[in-house]
Amino acid sequence: MNFKVIDLIIGVFSGILIAFAVCRIVPAHWNMLAGMFAGGVIGMALKFALLILLAPFFGAFEVMIPLSIIAMIVGMTSGMAVSHGGIPQALIASGGGTIGFAIAVLIYYSNKKLVTFK
C-alpha cells in the first residue's frame, strides 16, 4: 500500500495539533527560553500519544521519524512564539502545519533518494 498523501496529512495535522496545544498550555508571560523548553516537552509528549495511535495503522518507522522531528521543531518554535506575545494562535498553528508539511516532504524525498531498487 502507498501512503504518500497520508504521510503529508499526518505531518500537517500533527504540526497543527502540537502548535495549538503549546499555544493553549504555555503562558504568554513566560521567558522565551522557558517557553521553548516547555514547548519541546509538550511536543514530545504529544508525539508519543500520536505514535501510539498511528503506528499500528501506518507503521512505526513511517510515523516515528517524521513525528519526532515535527514535535521538536514545532513545539520549540511555538513555545517561543507564544512567549514572545502578540502573535495570534491561528498564525502559530498554521506555522506548525506548514513546518509539518515541509518536514513530511523532505523525509519523503530523502527516503526516495535512499531507495536504490525498484
VENGIHU-V867687 format. One record per backbone hydrogen bond with DSSP energy under -0.5 kcal/mol. NH is the residue of the N-H (numbers start at 1). CO is the residue of the C=O. Records with the same first field share a line. If there is no record, write none. Layout:
BEGIN
NH->CO / CO
END
This chain:
BEGIN
3->1
7->3
8->4
9->5
10->6
11->7
12->8
13->9
14->10
15->11
16->12
17->13
18->14
19->15
20->16
21->17
22->18
23->19
24->20
25->21
26->22
30->27
35->31
36->32
37->33
38->34
39->35
40->36
41->37
42->38
43->39
44->40
45->41
46->42
47->43
48->44
49->45
50->46
51->47
52->48
53->49
54->50
55->51
57->54
58->54
59->55
63->59
64->60
65->61
67->63
68->64
69->65
70->66
71->67
72->68
73->69
74->70
75->71
76->72
77->73
78->74
79->75
80->76
81->77
82->78
83->79
84->80
85->81
88->86
92->88
93->89
94->90
95->91
96->92
97->93
98->94
99->95
100->96
101->97
102->98
103->99
104->100
105->101
106->102
107->103
108->104
109->105
110->106
111->107
112->108
113->109
114->110
115->111
116->114
END
